[in-house]
């Protein structure tokens, strides 16, 4: 969360806008699902479109959100993740 808030401050956007924009820039994500209860939340979430995070900001968010590979996954997957490659 700390990294998300830091990137949001840099981008002058809300954390929700940054999180949705980050998802929009991920190659495997075709349509992030947003859930809103109010018009204010909808308008805020729609503010995630029309701009892009920098490559450095994307990398920071990727690093902050990376999950460790745990048992029973093999050591090769963990080594790939440590090397910075996506495990697909």
C-alpha positions in Angstrom: 0.0 0.0 0.0 2.9 2.4 0.8 4.2 2.1 -2.8 0.8 2.5 -4.3 0.2 5.7 -2.3 3.7 7.0 -3.2 3.1 6.4 -6.9 -0.4 8.0 -6.6 1.1 11.1 -5.1 3.7 11.3 -7.9 1.1 10.9 -10.6 -1.3 13.3 -8.8 -4.0 10.6 -8.9 -5.9 8.6 -6.3 -4.6 5.2 -5.2 -7.7 3.6 -6.8 -7.0 5.3 -10.1 -3.3 4.2 -10.0 -4.3 0.6 -9.2 -6.8 0.4 -12.0 -4.4 2.1 -14.5 -1.7 -0.4 -13.4 -4.1 -3.3 -14.3 -5.1 -1.7 -17.6 -1.4 -1.7 -18.6 -0.9 -5.4 -17.7 -0.8 -7.5 -20.9 -2.9 -10.3 -19.6 -5.7 -8.1 -18.2 -8.4 -7.2 -20.7 -11.0 -5.6 -18.5 -10.4 -4.9 -14.8 -13.7 -5.2 -12.9 -14.6 -2.2 -10.7 -17.2 -2.2 -8.1 -18.8 1.0 -7.0 -21.7 2.0 -4.8 -21.8 5.7 -5.5 -21.5 8.0 -8.5 -18.4 9.6 -6.8 -16.7 6.2 -6.7 -17.6 5.6 -10.4 -16.2 9.0 -11.5 -13.0 8.4 -9.5 -12.5 5.0 -11.0 -13.1 6.3 -14.5 -10.3 8.7 -13.9 -7.9 5.8 -14.3 -8.3 6.0 -18.1 -6.6 8.4 -20.5 -3.1 8.4 -19.0 -0.3 6.0 -18.3 2.1 5.2 -15.5 5.7 5.4 -16.4 7.8 2.2 -16.9 9.6 2.9 -13.6 6.2 3.3 -11.7 4.9 0.1 -13.3 8.1 -1.7 -12.2 7.8 -0.4 -8.6 4.2 -1.5 -8.4 5.0 -4.9 -9.9 7.8 -5.4 -7.4 5.6 -4.3 -4.5 2.8 -6.7 -5.5 5.0 -9.8 -6.3 4.0 -12.8 -4.3 6.6 -15.4 -3.2 6.3 -18.8 -4.8 5.4 -21.2 -2.1 5.2 -25.0 -1.7 4.3 -27.1 -3.6 5.7 -25.1 -6.6 9.1 -26.1 -7.9 12.4 -24.4 -7.4 12.6 -23.5 -11.1 9.5 -21.2 -10.7 11.0 -19.5 -7.7 14.4 -19.0 -9.5 12.5 -17.4 -12.4 10.7 -15.1 -10.1 13.9 -14.1 -8.4 15.5 -13.4 -11.7 12.8 -11.0 -12.5 11.0 -12.9 -15.2 7.3 -13.5 -15.1 6.2 -17.1 -14.5 3.5 -17.9 -17.0 
